[in-house]
C-alpha cells in the first residue's frame, strides 16, 4: 500500500518545474505502519515531503515514477528487514541500478549505533537504528541530505 503523506499543498503541482525541484522528498520504506507514520510525521515537521511504502517492490516503482517525472527523491529511509518480498538490501541494490546517486539510510532494529562505518562501506548514506527518536531521525536525515 502506497501511502503519501505530504507537507506541500495541492497547488504545488501547478508551479513551474524549478519550484518543484526545491521540494525535498523522502521515501520511507517500512513494513510497520507505526514506524512509517512516525517517520512521515517527523519528515513533514521538517518541511519535507514524505512518501511512505511498505514493500521493496513498491519502493522501486515509486522511485522509478519520481525519476520519470523529474521529481527527485533526496533520501530513502530503508528498513532492512522487510518480510515476504524483497529485502531492504535487495531493494537498495535495485534503486542503485536505477540511480547510482541514490542516498539510502539503512534502518533496522538489528543495527548497532557503531555500525555506521560498515554501513557507509556497504554504500549506505547513513544509518538509523530502531527504535529511534525524532531528534535522531532529524539529525541523520539532515546529515545525509547536506552531503548530497
C-alpha positions as CSV (number, residue, x, y, z in Angstrom):
1,X,0.0,0.0,0.0
2,X,1.5,3.3,-1.1
3,X,0.6,6.0,1.4
4,X,1.7,9.5,0.6
5,X,2.0,12.0,3.4
6,X,2.8,15.4,2.2
7,X,3.6,18.8,3.7
8,X,3.2,20.5,0.4
9,X,-0.2,21.8,-0.8
10,X,-2.1,20.6,-3.8
11,X,-1.4,23.9,-5.5
12,X,2.3,23.0,-5.8
13,X,1.5,20.8,-8.8
14,X,0.7,24.0,-10.8
15,X,4.0,25.7,-10.1
16,X,6.9,25.8,-12.6
17,X,9.3,22.8,-12.8
18,X,12.1,24.6,-10.9
19,X,9.8,25.2,-8.0
20,X,9.0,21.5,-7.8
21,X,12.8,20.8,-7.8
22,X,13.1,22.7,-4.5
23,X,10.8,20.2,-2.7
24,X,12.8,17.8,-0.6
25,X,11.2,14.3,-1.0
26,X,12.0,11.5,1.4
27,X,10.9,7.9,0.7
28,X,10.2,5.8,3.8
29,X,10.2,2.0,3.2
30,X,9.0,0.1,6.3
31,X,6.6,-2.8,6.8
32,X,5.5,-1.5,10.2
33,X,2.7,1.1,9.9
34,X,3.6,2.7,13.2
35,X,7.2,3.3,12.0
36,X,6.0,4.7,8.7
37,X,3.6,7.1,10.4
38,X,6.2,8.2,12.9
39,X,8.9,8.7,10.2
40,X,6.5,10.6,8.0
41,X,5.3,12.9,10.8
42,X,8.9,13.8,11.6
43,X,9.8,14.3,8.0
44,X,6.7,16.5,7.5
45,X,7.6,18.6,10.6
46,X,10.9,19.4,8.9
47,X,9.0,20.8,5.9
48,X,9.9,17.9,3.7
49,X,7.6,15.8,1.5
50,X,7.2,12.3,2.9
51,X,6.3,9.3,0.7
52,X,5.6,6.0,2.5
53,X,5.5,2.5,1.2
54,X,5.6,-0.9,2.9
55,X,7.4,-3.2,0.4
56,X,10.6,-3.2,-1.6
57,X,8.6,-3.6,-4.8
58,X,6.5,-0.5,-4.0
59,X,9.7,1.4,-3.2
60,X,11.2,0.6,-6.6
61,X,8.1,1.5,-8.5
62,X,7.6,4.7,-6.5
63,X,11.2,5.7,-7.0
64,X,11.0,5.0,-10.8
65,X,7.9,7.1,-11.1
66,X,9.5,10.0,-9.4
67,X,12.6,9.7,-11.6
68,X,10.4,9.7,-14.8
69,X,8.6,12.8,-13.6
70,X,11.8,14.6,-12.8
71,X,10.8,14.8,-9.1
72,X,14.0,13.6,-7.4
73,X,13.9,11.8,-4.0
74,X,16.5,13.3,-1.8
75,X,16.8,10.3,0.6
76,X,15.3,6.9,1.2
77,X,14.9,5.5,4.7
78,X,15.1,1.8,4.1
79,X,14.0,-0.8,6.7
80,X,16.5,-3.7,6.0
81,X,14.2,-6.4,7.4
82,X,11.2,-6.3,5.0
83,X,9.3,-9.6,5.3
84,X,7.9,-11.6,2.5
85,X,9.2,-10.0,-0.6
86,X,12.4,-8.2,-1.4
87,X,14.7,-7.4,1.5
88,X,15.9,-3.9,2.2
89,X,19.3,-4.8,0.8
90,X,17.9,-6.2,-2.4
91,X,15.6,-3.1,-2.8
92,X,18.6,-0.8,-2.3
93,X,20.6,-2.7,-5.0
94,X,17.7,-2.2,-7.4
95,X,17.4,1.5,-6.6
96,X,21.2,1.9,-7.2
97,X,20.8,0.3,-10.6
98,X,18.2,2.9,-11.5
99,X,20.1,5.8,-9.9
100,X,23.7,5.5,-8.9
101,X,23.4,8.6,-6.7
102,X,20.5,7.4,-4.5
103,X,21.0,8.2,-0.8
104,X,19.7,5.3,1.3
105,X,19.7,5.4,5.0
106,X,19.8,1.9,6.5
107,X,17.2,1.4,9.2
108,X,16.7,-1.7,11.4
109,X,16.2,-2.8,15.0
110,X,19.2,-5.1,14.5
111,X,21.8,-2.3,13.8
112,X,24.2,-1.1,16.5
113,X,24.9,2.6,16.9
114,X,28.6,1.9,16.0
115,X,27.6,0.2,12.7
116,X,28.0,3.5,10.7
117,X,31.4,2.6,9.2
118,X,30.2,-0.7,8.0
119,X,27.0,0.8,6.5
120,X,28.9,3.5,4.8
121,X,31.4,1.0,3.4
122,X,28.4,-1.0,2.0
123,X,27.3,2.1,0.2
124,X,24.6,3.4,2.6
125,X,24.5,7.2,3.0
126,X,23.5,6.8,6.7
127,X,22.3,4.6,9.4
128,X,19.2,4.8,11.7
129,X,19.0,2.1,14.3
130,X,15.5,1.3,15.7
131,X,14.0,2.4,17.9
132,X,14.9,6.0,17.1
133,X,13.9,9.3,18.5
134,X,12.6,12.2,16.4
135,X,15.9,14.0,17.1
136,X,18.0,11.1,15.8
137,X,16.0,10.8,12.6
138,X,16.2,14.5,12.0
139,X,19.9,14.6,12.6
140,X,20.6,11.6,10.3
141,X,18.3,12.9,7.5
142,X,19.8,16.4,7.6
143,X,23.3,14.9,7.6
144,X,22.6,12.7,4.6
145,X,20.8,15.4,2.6
146,X,23.5,18.0,3.1
147,X,26.1,15.5,1.9
148,X,24.4,15.0,-1.5
